[in-house]
Amino acid sequence: MLYTSKKNIASVSVPYEGEAKVLCTLPLYNTQKLPLEQFLRKHYDEILPCFYPLSTHLLSRREQYLKHGNDRVELVIEPVRFTVDFKDEFATIKTIRIKLF
């Protein structure tokens, strides 16, 4: 079987104002002082479950040809702006929501 996955985390260069809401707190500490984006990529699998309660959906597809089958399942998480704050030995992830007037 062939398993592939796409893991995308990108920093945003456009300032964005909104209301921050705590999404989760994880026991992660950046002891190597890695740049934030590199740190997030390294711990991607540990951070991912924090985003499950947000706008997510599953896509499932099965292809069958004679005796060969191919299953494909995708977990899609809609793009979200978030911040990561490090304090002590924890990383707190907060989502950014637009302020409503």
Contacts in CASP RR format, 6 or more apart in sequence:
PFRMAT RR
TARGET T0000
AUTHOR 0000-0000-0000
METHOD contacts of the structure
MODEL  1
MLYTSKKNIASVSVPYEGEAKVLCTLPLYNTQKLPLEQFLRKHYDEILPC
FYPLSTHLLSRREQYLKHGNDRVELVIEPVRFTVDFKDEFATIKTIRIKL
F
7 41 0 8 1.000
7 44 0 8 1.000
9 37 0 8 1.000
9 40 0 8 1.000
9 41 0 8 1.000
9 44 0 8 1.000
10 37 0 8 1.000
11 36 0 8 1.000
11 37 0 8 1.000
12 81 0 8 1.000
16 81 0 8 1.000
16 96 0 8 1.000
17 99 0 8 1.000
18 96 0 8 1.000
18 97 0 8 1.000
18 98 0 8 1.000
18 99 0 8 1.000
19 96 0 8 1.000
19 97 0 8 1.000
19 98 0 8 1.000
19 99 0 8 1.000
20 83 0 8 1.000
20 94 0 8 1.000
20 95 0 8 1.000
20 96 0 8 1.000
20 97 0 8 1.000
21 94 0 8 1.000
21 95 0 8 1.000
21 97 0 8 1.000
22 92 0 8 1.000
22 93 0 8 1.000
22 94 0 8 1.000
23 50 0 8 1.000
23 51 0 8 1.000
23 53 0 8 1.000
23 54 0 8 1.000
23 82 0 8 1.000
23 93 0 8 1.000
23 94 0 8 1.000
23 95 0 8 1.000
24 49 0 8 1.000
24 50 0 8 1.000
24 92 0 8 1.000
24 93 0 8 1.000
25 90 0 8 1.000
25 91 0 8 1.000
25 92 0 8 1.000
25 93 0 8 1.000
26 43 0 8 1.000
26 46 0 8 1.000
26 47 0 8 1.000
26 50 0 8 1.000
26 90 0 8 1.000
26 91 0 8 1.000
26 92 0 8 1.000
26 93 0 8 1.000
27 89 0 8 1.000
27 90 0 8 1.000
28 43 0 8 1.000
28 46 0 8 1.000
28 47 0 8 1.000
28 86 0 8 1.000
28 89 0 8 1.000
28 90 0 8 1.000
28 91 0 8 1.000
29 86 0 8 1.000
29 88 0 8 1.000
29 89 0 8 1.000
29 90 0 8 1.000
29 91 0 8 1.000
30 36 0 8 1.000
30 39 0 8 1.000
30 86 0 8 1.000
30 91 0 8 1.000
34 42 0 8 1.000
36 84 0 8 1.000
40 47 0 8 1.000
40 84 0 8 1.000
47 91 0 8 1.000
47 93 0 8 1.000
50 93 0 8 1.000
51 77 0 8 1.000
51 80 0 8 1.000
52 77 0 8 1.000
54 77 0 8 1.000
54 78 0 8 1.000
54 80 0 8 1.000
54 95 0 8 1.000
55 77 0 8 1.000
55 78 0 8 1.000
55 80 0 8 1.000
56 75 0 8 1.000
56 76 0 8 1.000
56 77 0 8 1.000
56 78 0 8 1.000
57 76 0 8 1.000
58 73 0 8 1.000
58 74 0 8 1.000
58 75 0 8 1.000
58 76 0 8 1.000
59 72 0 8 1.000
59 73 0 8 1.000
59 74 0 8 1.000
59 76 0 8 1.000
60 71 0 8 1.000
60 72 0 8 1.000
60 73 0 8 1.000
60 74 0 8 1.000
61 71 0 8 1.000
61 72 0 8 1.000
61 73 0 8 1.000
62 69 0 8 1.000
62 70 0 8 1.000
62 71 0 8 1.000
62 72 0 8 1.000
63 69 0 8 1.000
63 70 0 8 1.000
63 72 0 8 1.000
64 70 0 8 1.000
80 95 0 8 1.000
80 96 0 8 1.000
81 95 0 8 1.000
81 96 0 8 1.000
82 93 0 8 1.000
82 94 0 8 1.000
82 95 0 8 1.000
82 96 0 8 1.000
83 93 0 8 1.000
83 94 0 8 1.000
83 96 0 8 1.000
84 91 0 8 1.000
84 92 0 8 1.000
84 93 0 8 1.000
84 94 0 8 1.000
85 91 0 8 1.000
85 92 0 8 1.000
85 94 0 8 1.000
86 92 0 8 1.000
END
